[in-house]
Every structure is written in structure tokens, then in C-alpha cells.
Amino acid sequence: MPSGPVTRLGAALRLDAQRGALVPWVPVCLGIGIGCYFALPAEPTRGVWILLAAAICLAIPALAAGMWRWPLAVALVLVATGFGLAGVRTHQVAGPVIDWRYYGAVEGRVIEVDRSASDMPRITLDEVVLERVAAFETPRRVRISLHGAQDWLEPRPGQRIMVTGHLSQPQGPVEPGGFDFQRMAWYESLGAVGYARTPALLMAPDDGTRPIGRIRMAISRYVVAVLPGEAGAFAAAITTGDRSAMSTGTLEALRASNLAHLLAISGLHMGLLTGAAFAALRFGLVLVPGLALRRPVKKYAALGALAAGAFYLALSGGNVATQRAFIMAAVMLLAVCLDRRAVTLRAVAVSATIVLLLRPEAVTEPGFQMSFAATTALVAVFRALRNRTPARQSRWVAPVVGVLMSSAIAGAATAPYGAAHFNQVSHYGLLANMLAVPVMGAIVMPAALLAACLAPLGLAWLGLWIMKPAVVWIMIVAHWVADLPHAVSHVPAAPAPFLPIFTLGMLVVVLWQGRGRWTGVGIAAVAGGMWLAADRPDILIAPSGGLVGVLQADGRALSKPRGDGFAARVWLENDGDTPDQELAASRHVVEDGNARFTLGGLDLVQVMGRGSSERAQQFCRQVDIVVTTMDVERDGGSCLLLNAPLLRKTGAVSVRLAEDRADLISARIVSGRRPWNTGADWPEPLPQLRIDRRMTRAEETGQ
């Protein structure tokens, strides 16, 4: 027999062996299609969408006629569907985005209250009215940080507020290829962000349209009143999602000890709450004489736990992470009602599919990646160990071993994603989780459920009183672990292809049947090699032009110790350095308002302060690149002038030095021409600079 038919037959037999385990690949294929959409350098044309829709419509009858027997064809249809879902979602959430700096009255209804990165109260408004701005140009939502004295007003959801604010367009990445806040804001319908330094005015009290928001804030205030201090702030955060009472020090300790996930109302909280509700309801129903023998009390308990999860979803504000967690819990509880095994890879796949159908952009978010990585790893490992558990095991030892194993597995599964997204590795995170998570599951969440049940009787304080020692213990663990020597280390940013390739490799290991699964280890190893081989840009220039960072032997030197703090922190974290702007600024001396750097034969000057226009024109005759925050035109000289108008078009700029040239890359070109970043004029690619190392001068080689 010819080798060709033999090869095809062997491939067909190997694929046929997967038929019983293909359902978990559905969200994987959808995710690949969604990822392809977000990786495009430009939005697909109308013709592409028409062809894609036609292909999917033609595939539906083919699937009904038996095409489902061809897994590769089904996979292609799912990839195309994921691509289309992402495009539909992008245009579904489209709304006005301001592309100018606005200063004036901002009026709107409060829909969310939280705290900014600078620890200031922050409000999100809808039904927005901007002074002298037409309704069709007004964003659907704006987010404003409240600086200055605001003690007299406590913003609450439902209130109508007016404030004099500074608004601007959501910023793009602070370095090419970095985190794109513009894209995230687009999917949250945020058309403007800013701050206010004057007191906010209450235009109208709670309009009654957001009763859940009122209940949330009332519960949060009650919890903080019953449990004053950090214990109450933590309890309020895990019950209502309100972190406004949390101190910066406690938040930093939780992050350093890898316990910050306890604050995010996500899979852990929803699983613990619904699990406690299920166990309590089932135990209570069994105690009713004759009921357990005549009625399916297990299904009744599952429905009750589902109702408890839905109430918790509404109470916590219904953010994206909580929605995702509720969907996962709901799928597993409904499986119990349908007499199916609740905790399986198929249940996880169904949950992931529902999330991607509702919010395709979630595939790019750390929360989605980490929660499903942890859940998938836990289900896969415990499934593999199910038939290998020793026959004799103490009933007291088994739960302890299970909790310790769960913490270790979930920590190992999420560690690569946490390191890739946040550039931070907590060395004692496993220890902290082993000490804190069991207490969270055994005491804190059951006590929270008890408090909710006793609230109608006015006895909620009893559940909070039971919760307090456990919460204090978690705080002690967080601060102790965070203060251990070398508790945290920083790692350089991972290249963009790392997470998709690594994830695909791990999914092959978990989902593929047979020995072929171990090829996934090689795929993941290739991704790890890409991370190890990745390098950082030699020079970074902030979108404002107010900060320059040059990579040196002892770390990145920054041009100033204060200002553009967000860009400085992100750059240093992506370098794997300590995010200390003052320390990084001490690596370079600024003279007469000018920061001058020479690296690899390239001369760069950042001109700051008064008289910067004249000095910028003067330096343009002496150096290769001049950076300024002013609207300065080049008057002679051959330098590349990165002034305010150009940087508004290009966004952040990176410079990578090669043997005889310097490659300049703008963030806007890397992000692509997409709906969320096309408000301003599209920039031309930046020129490549030819370096003459002997003369330490650069020659422009053309646009």
C-alpha cells in the first residue's frame, strides 16, 4: 500500500481515538478564533465579514447532514465562529470616545464606586451630560477620580452628581505591545476618564433605579461598623466587592503574599459559598423525616445553592469575574439536577463556552485565563488521582490533604499567567495560601452565609462575629509572608506569543488522549524558551513625552523622579526591576532641565522646563533624537523631533539598537488600526536611524 494512504489512515485512527473527548476542545477553538481577531493589525473589511458569515451559514446544514463526524472541519467552523463573535461584540459595544481634552461640568448617574490606583475615591457615571458637547458625541460612561476634599459627600449608586472634571481619551499602551487600557475601556463603554479637584455636587438623591447598589453600600457600611479596622474592610470586600475601606498597605501585603485573589469575588468565593449552601441545605433537608426517602433532596439543595449564588452575584455588583464564576458554578449545579457528574472537564468546557459567547474579549483578560487554568488543572489532576487514592485513609486526613493539594495545583497552574501579566512571583505564595485558604473555606464563607441568613432577624452581627478571628488570621498571614526576606521577585515581561503557545501546550497535555499528549510539553517548552530569549527595548518614551527610560547595565535610568508615574511603574515592572521611580531616576543626572542619554552611538535629549522650545531647536543640531512635551517645530538640524503633536499620533515609542541602526516603533502602529484607537490621525511609521558609531551621530534614512 502506498505510504500516502497509510499515513492518512494512521492520522484518521489517531483522531478517531479522540472522539470521546472532543467537547472540551470547543472553547479552545472559539478562543483561537477570538485571539486571531484581536491579533489583526487592522479591522476586517465589510467584504471579509460577509464571506465569513456566508461560510458559517453554509456550514450549518453540512453539520446537520453529518459533517460533525469530521472533527477538523468542525474545528474550523468553531474558529470562524469565535472570530465572528469577537467582531460582533466589538461593534455591539461601540460608543462615542472623546479625542480631545475636556475641562468643565460633568453630570451623570453613579453606577459604581471604587478606588483608583492612587487610592482616591473613583466613580463611574452613565447618563452623562457634558457642557457644550452634543449628545451624539457624549460618551456612554465616564470614570472620574475624586481628588481634594470630598468628605461631605459619600457617592452611592443611583445618585446624580455634578463635578468639574478634567477628562481625556483612555490612554493606549505606555510602551509598544504593552497592556492596552484603550481596548479594555472600549469593552466597558468608557468613553472618557479623568479626575476632579473640586468638590462634587449632589444634584439628586438615589433615584431608586439601582436598588441592588443601595443594598450593597448599606451592607458594606454595616459590616465596617460591626467589624472596624482592616478586618471589616476585608469582610466588606469579600461580601459586596467594596474595597474602598482597604488600606494601601494591606492591599500590598495581600499582593506580595499571593493572597490578593481572596479579595476578588471570583471562582473561589462563588465555589465556597455555593458549596456551603449546598451542604447546609442538603443536611437540613435530610433531617426532615421521610423527605430524603421520597424527594430528590440533592437536587433541591443544588437549586437552593444556585439561588444563593445568584443573590451573591447581584450583591457583589455583578462584575465580570463574578459573572464568570457564577456561570461555572451554575453549570455544575445544573449538572447535579440532571444527574450528571458535576466536576468534569466537560462542565468546565461548557462554562468557558458560555463566557466566550457572552463576552469574547474575556479570552484576553488575566482573570479568565487564571480562573480556567486553575479549574482545568484541578479537575484534570483529581480525575487522574481518583482511582489511585489509598483504600485506607483517615476521614480527618483526607480533607486536609485535599486542601493542600488544591492550593498547590491551583498555584502552579496560575503562576505562569500571574508572572506573565503582572511581572511578579511570590516565593511564599503556596505557604500563604495553605495557611489562609482553608480558613477562608471552613470559617469565613460559611460565616458570611450565616450572616446573610440571620440578617432578616437583625442577627447578622453573629455571623460577622464568627468571621472576625478568621479574617484577622488571614491578615496576619498576609503581612507575615509579605515581610519575609525575598518574598517577591520581579521577572521581565513575556513576549506576546508566550501565553497563547504555552496555553495550547498545556491544553494538549490535559485534553489529548494517548501518548501524543506529551507533545504539549514540548510546545510549552518552546514558549518558555521564547520568554527566556526575549529582550527589552533599549529606550522607551512615554506618550506624553514627559518621561524617557534608557536601559543601562544597572537597570533602566529614568529622566525624572516624579510624574508619569504609571508609565514609570509599568516600564520597571516589565524590565523585571523594582518599581521605584526615584531609584531609577537616580541612575541618571538631569542638568538645566535636560536629560541627555548616549547609548550605542545614539544621542537622545529630553528637553524640559522653561525655554524648552529654543533649547529643543538648538539640540536638534547636535543630537539624534529630541523629545519634548511642547509643540515645537524643527528649525534646522537633522534630528528626529518627537514633539507633542507627533506623540499624540504615535503614542509611546520604543527604540531598539542594532549593529548599525536604531529601529523606532510606535505603540499605535503595533496596536493596529482598530475601533478602540482610531480617534486621532493615523501616524506614519517612524523612521529608521542609521548609526555611525565612530561619530556618535545618526542619519535619517527616510520615512
N, C-alpha and C positions, 0 to 999 in steps of 0.2 A: 504494500500500500504506500502511496507517495507520502512524503513527510508532511506536506501541507495539510491534507485531511486528518492525519494523525494528530498534528498539533492542534487543529481546530476541535477535534473530538476531545482531546485532553482538557482544553480550556473549557469546553462545554460541560464536561463532567465535574470539573472543579467548581464551576459556577453553579451547577445543579446541586452541589452539596451545601450551598448556602441558602437554599430556598426556605428553610425553616427559620432563618434568622435575618431576613431582609427588611422587616418592618423598621428596626432601629436605624436603617440607612436612609429612611425618608427625610427626617430633619437634616441629616448630613447633606443630602443632595440639595435640599432647599437652601441650606446655609451656603453651599458653594455658589449657587446662582446669585444669592444676595451679595455675597462677597465680591463676585465678579462685577456686579453693578457698581458697588462703591469703589472698586479699583479702577474704573474707567477714567481716562483723562478728560473726557467731555461727556455731556449728557447725550444719550442716543437721540437720533433724529426721529421725526414722526414716521418716516418710512420703516425704520427698524422696529418701532413699536407695532406697526400694522403687520409686518411679516411675523413678528413674534406671536401676536395674538392669533393670526391665522394658523400658525403651526400648532399652537396649543389646542385650538378648536378642532383641527383635523385629527389630532392625536386622541381626542376623547372617544370618538366612535371606534378607532382602532384598538384602544384599550378595552373597550366593551366587547370587541369581537375576538379577544384572545391575545392581544399584544402584551397583556400583563405577564404572559409566560416568558417574555424576553426581558430580563431584568435590566440589561444595558439600555434598551430603548426607554423603559420606564424611568431609569435614572436621568436620561437626557431630558425627558419631559419635565421631571421634577426640578432639574437645574433651571430650565427655561421658565418654569412657573415661579421659582424663587426670584429670578431676575425681574420678571414682570411685577411680582408683588412689591419689590423694593421701589420700582418706578412709580407704581400706582400710589404707594404710601407717600412718596416724596411730593407728588403733585396734590395729594389729598390734604396735606398739612400746610400747603403753601399759603403764605400771608405776607402783608407788607413788612418790609425791613427798612428802617431809615438808613440812609447812606450819607448823613451829614451830622454834625454836632449840634444838638438841640439844648437850649437853655431856656427854661420858662416853666409855666404851670403844667403840672401833670395830675390829672384826676382819673380815678378809677376805683373799682371794687377790689378789695383784698380777697385773694383766693388762697394765699399761702404765706405763712410767716416762718422764717428760719433765720440762720445766722450766716454771714459771709465768711470768707477765708480770713478776713481781718478781724473777726469776732464782733462784727457790728450787726445790729438787727437788720433784717432784709425782708422786704415784702415783694410779692408778685401780684400784679394788678391785671385784671381784664376789664372789659367795657371801658377802654382807655379813651380819654379826651386830651388832646394836646393843643395848646394855644396856637392859633393861626396855622393849623395843619388840617388839611381836608380829611374827611372820614376815610376815603379810599386809600390814603397814604398813612393812616394811623395803624400802628402795629396792634395785633390782637392782644398781645400781652407784653408787659414791660416788667423788669426786675430792678428794684432800687434799694441800695444800701443806705440806711439812715444814720448819718454821722451827726455829731453835735448833741445838744441837749434834747432828748425826746422822752424824758421821764414822765411827763404829764399825760402822755397818750400811750396806751397799750394796744397796738394793732391787733385786730381779730378778724378772722374770715367773715365776710359779709358786710363789713363796714365800707363806707365810701369815703375815700381820703383824697385830699389835695395837698400837693407838696411842690415846692420849687426845686426842680431837679436838673442835673446835667445828664443828658442821655447821648448815647452814641451807638453805632452799629456793633453787634457782638464781634469780638476780635477773632481773627484767624489764628493759626499756629504761631507760636513765638519763635519757632525755627522750622525750616522746611522739613516736611514729613512728620512733624510732631502732632500732639493732640489737637484736634480741630474743634474748638469750642463753637465756632460758627455753625458747624454741621449739627452739633448737639442742640444748639439753640433753635435751629430750624425745625427740628422734630418736636420741640417743646413749644412751638409757636411763639417764641420770644423774639420780638422784632426790635427790641432796644434794651440796653442795660445801662445802668449808671448809678449815681449817688445824689444825695441831698444833704446839705449842711444846715438848712433852715428847718425849724420845727414843722412837722406835718399837721395839717388841719383836718379835723373830723367834720366832713360835710354831711354825713347821715349815719345814724347808728345801724346796727345789724339789720339788714333788710329781710331776714327770715328765709332767704333763698338757699342758705347753706347750713342747715341745722346740724349736720354731722360735724362741720367745722366748729360750731359753737360747743357741741358736746366734747369734742377733742380738747379744746382750750380749757373748758371747765374741769375736765378730768385731770389735765396736766397741772392746773393750779392747785387742785385738791391734793394730788399726790405730793407736790412740792411742799405744801403746807403741812401735811401729815409727817412727811419724811424730809426735814430740812437738810440742806447741805448737798454734797455730791451724791449721797445715796438717793435722795429724792429726785435729783436731776437725772440720774441713771434710770430710775424706775419710770420717770415720765417719758424718757426717750424710748424705752422698750415697749411701753404700753400705747403711747399715742404718736410716737415719731417726733415729738417736740424736743429738740436739743438746745433750745435757747438758754436753759439754765446750766448747761455743761460748761465748765471752765476749760480754758485752752490747755492748762497743764494736764488735766485728766484726759482730755482727748489725745494729747501727745503720748501719754503713758499707755493708753489703750492701743494706739497705733504701734508704738515701739514693742509692745508685748504680743502683738498679733491678736489682740482681743477686740479690735475695733469692729469686727463683724458682729459682735454681740449687740452693738447699737443699731445696726441696720436691720429693720424689720424685714427679714427675708426668709429663706427656706428653713433655717434653724428655728426661728421663733414660731413660724407657722406650723412646722412639724411638731415642735414640743407642745404647742397649745392644742392643736387638733388631736395629738396623741393623748394628752392628758384628758381632754374632753371625752374622747372615745373610751378610754379606760374607765373613767368615772361613771359615764352613762351606762356602759355595759355592766359594770359591777352593781350599780344601783338597780338596773332592771332585773338582773339575776336574783336580787334579794326579794323581788315581788313573788309571792307564792303562785306557782303554776304558770307564770308568764313565760319563763325561759323554756318551758316544755311545749308551749302552744304557739309561740310567736318567734319570729326571727329577730331576737333582741340584738344580735350582732349588727344587722342591717339598720335597725333603729338607732343604735349607737353611732353608726357611721353617718347617718343623716343628721343626727344631732351635732356631731363633730363638724360636719360640713357647714351647718348653720353657724356654729361658733366661729369657724374660720372666716365666713362671710362677714360676720359682725366685726371681727378683728381687722379685716381688710378695710372696711368702711371707717372704723375708728382710727386707724393709723394714717389716714389720709389717702390711701389707695395709690401710693407711688408705684413706680414701675417695678421695683424689686419685690414689693409686697404682692402686686398683681401676679407676677411670675410665680411666687411662692404659693399663692392661693391656687393657681391653676394646677401646679404639681400636686398639691395636697388633694384637690378636688378629684383629679383623675384617679388617684389611688383609693380614695374613699368610695367613689362610684364603682371602682373595680370590686370592692368588698360587697357592695349592694348587688352586683351582678354575679356574685360567686366566682370571681376571678382572683388570681393571685395579685395582691396589691403592689408589692415591691418587686418589679421586674424591669428589665431593660425596655420592654415594650411600653410599659407605663411611663417611663422616663421619656421615651421617644414620642409618645402621644402628647405629653406635656410640652416638650420642646416644639413640636409641630404647631400646636395651638398658639404658643407665644410668637412664633415666627409668622404665622398667618395674620395675627393681630398687629404685631409691631416688628416688621422685618429688620428695622435698624438695630434691634436689640442684639443681633449677632456681633456687632462691633463693640458692645459695652462690656466692661470688666465684670459687672455683676452677673450677667447672663453666662459668660464664659466660666466664671469661677463656680457659680452655683451648680451648673450642669456638669462641670468637670468633677466636683466633689460627689454629686449624687450618682453619676455614672460609675465612678471608681468604687464607691461604697457598695452599690448593687452588684457590680461585677466580682469584687473580691469576696463578699459574703456568699454569693452564689457558688463561687469556686470552692469555698470552705465548708459549704453546707453539709456535704457528705463526708467530711473529714473531721468533724468535731468528735473529740473523745467521748466514748459512751458514758463514762463516769465523770461528772463534773458537778461540783458543788453549786447549788442554786444561788448561793451568795457570791461565788467567784465568777460565774458566767456573766452577770451584768457588768461587773467591774471590768472584766477582760473585754467585753463588747464595747464599752465606752472608750477604753484606752485605744483599742484598735480603730474605732471610728475616728477618733481625734487624729491618730497617726495617718490613717488613709486619706482623710479629707485634707489634712495639712499638706501631705505630699502631693496630692492631686492639684491643689490650688497654688502651691508655691511657685511653679514656673510662670503662672499668669500674674500673680502678685508682683513677682520680680520684674516681669516684662512691662507691666503697666505703671508700677509705682517706684521702680528702681531701688527697692529696699528689701532686705532679707532680715527677718527677725530670727536670730540664732536660738532663742529660747522660747519661740512661739509654741512648739509642741508641749513643752513643760507648762507654760501658762494655760494652754487650752485643756490639758489634762487636769489641772487644778481647778479651773473655772467652769468649763462646760458641764461637767456632771452636776455641779451645784446649780447651774442655770436650769438644767432639765429636771432635777429632782426637787428643787425648792422654789426657785424664782417664778417659773412659768405656772406651775400649779397654784402658787400663792396668788399670782395675778388673776388666774381663772376664778379662784375662790373669792377674791375681792370683787370681781365683776358680778358674781352670783349673789353676794351679800349686799351689793350697792343699793338695790331697791329697799332693803330693810334698814339702811343707814349704818351698816356694819362693815363697810368696805375697809375701814381702818384696820380691822382684824387681819385681813389678808395682807395688807401692807406691812403690818407689824411682824407677821411671819416672814415676809420677804426681806425685811431690813438687814438681819445678820448675814444672809447670803449675799446681798448686794455689797455690803461692807467688805465681805471676804473677797469678792471679785475685784473691788477697788484696791485692796491690799495686795493681791496677787499682781495686778497690773503695774502698780508703782514699784513693787519689789523686783519684778522681772525687768522692767524698763531701766532700773538703776543698776542692774548687774553689769560688770565690765564687758565691753564689746557686745552689748545686747543687740545692736543693729549695725549692719554694714550696707553700704550703697554699691550698686552694680551699674555699669554703663547701660544705656538704652539698647534694647534689642532692635535689630533691623526689622523692617515692616514684614518681610516674608516669614519671620521666625514663627509667630503664633499659628498662622494657617498650616504651615508644613508640620510643625510639632503636633498640633491637634489632630491632623489627618493621620499621622503615625500612631498616636495613642489610640485613636478610634479603630484603626486596623487591628491593633493588639487586642482590644476589648471585644469588637464586634465580629471579626472574621472567624470562621470556623476552620479548624485544622492547623497544620503546621505553618501554613502560609501567613498566619497572623504575626509571626516573629519578624517578617519583613518590615512591620511597623516600627520595630526598634531601630532598624537602620534608617528609616525615614526620619524618626525623631532625632537620631544622632546627627544626620545631615543638618537639621535645623539648629541643633546645638553648636555644630561647627561654624555655621554662618554667624551665630551670635559671637562666638569667640574671635572670629576673624573680622568682625565689624570694627570700623574706626569712627572717630568723631570729627566733625568739621573743625578746621584749624581756626577759623574766625566766624563769629556769629554777630549779627547786627539786628537789634530789636526793631519791630515795625515802626516805633516812634522815632527811631534814630537817636534816642536818648541813652542807649547803652550798647557797648561793644564788649565782646568777650574774646580773648585770644588764648588759645591753648598753648601752655608752656610746660616745661619739664616738671614743675611743682604743682601743676593744675591750671585751670583756666583763670586768667587775670581779667578782672572786670574794670571798666573805665570809671566807675563811681561806686561809693559805698551805700548810697540810698537812691531811691527812685527806680521805676521799672522793676519793682521787687518780684512780681510774678515771673517775668521773663528770667531774671537772675536765678530764682529758685529752680525753675524748670531746667535751665541750662546746666546748673551744677548737679542737679539730681541725675540728669541724663548722662553727664560725664562720669557718674559714679562717685561724685565728690560730696563733701559735707555742704548742705545748702546754707552757707554762711556768706552773705554778700559782702559784709565788711572785711572778712578774712580774705575773700577773693580779690577785693579792691586793693588790699594792702600789698598784693603781688606786683603792683604797678604804681608808678608815681605820676600824678597829673600836675602839669606846670602851666600856669597862666590860663587855666580853663581849657587846656588842650591835652588830650590823651593820645600819645603817639606810640605806635607799635611798629616794630620791624620784625618780620618773620619770613624766613626762607627767601630773602631778597625782595620781599614785598613791603612797601611802606604804606601805613594807614594812619590817618589822623582823624580823631573825632573832635570837632570844634564845638565848644560850649560857652555859655555866658554872654555878656555884653560884647558888642562889636564882633559877633561871630561871622556876620556877612563878609566884612572886609578880610578877616583872617582866613575864612574859607577860600576866598578867591586867591589870597596870597599863597596858601598851602597848595592850591591846585597846580601851581607852577613848580612845586618841589617834590610832591609825593605821588603815589599811585592812586590811592583811594582817599576821598574826603567824605566824612559822614557829618551831617548837621541836621538839627531839628528845624532849621529855618528854611524859608522859601527863597533860596539863594540860586542865582543863575551863574553859570561858569563864565568868567571873564578872562579868557586866555588860559594857557596851560593845557596839558593833555590828560589830566586826572579823570578818574571816574567819580563823578559827584553824586553821592547818594543823599539828596536833599528831601525835604518833607513831601513835596508833590510826587516824586518818584516812589518813595517808600509807601505812600498811601496806595499806590497801584500795586507794587510788588509784594507788600507785606515784609515779613522777616527775610533776611538774606544770609546765606551761608557761603563761606569761601573755603575751598579745598585746594591745597597746593600740591602740584605735581612737580616733575623734574624741571620743566621749563615754562610752566604756565600756572595760572590760577583760575579755577573754574568757579564762577559765581552762579548760585542757584537761588531763585526766589520762592518763597512759600506758596505764592499764588499759582505759579506755574506747576509746582508739584501737586497741589491740591486739585488742579484741573478746573475747567470752566463748568461749574456745577450750579444748580439753582441757588444754593445757600451762599455763594460767594461771588455773584456776578453783578453786585450793585454798582461798583465803580468801573472806570475804564479799564479794559484788559491790558496788562503790561506786555511789552515786548520782552523776549528773553534777554537776560543781562549778558554783556559781552564777556568773552574770554580774554584774560590778560596774559600777554606773553612776558615772562620774567627773564631779564638779563641779570643773573646773579652777580656778575662782576661789577655792574654799575648800580645794582640795587634799584633799578627802575623798571617800570612795566610799560608795555606798549599795547595800546588798544588794537585788537585785530579785527574789529567790525562787530556789527550787531548780529 
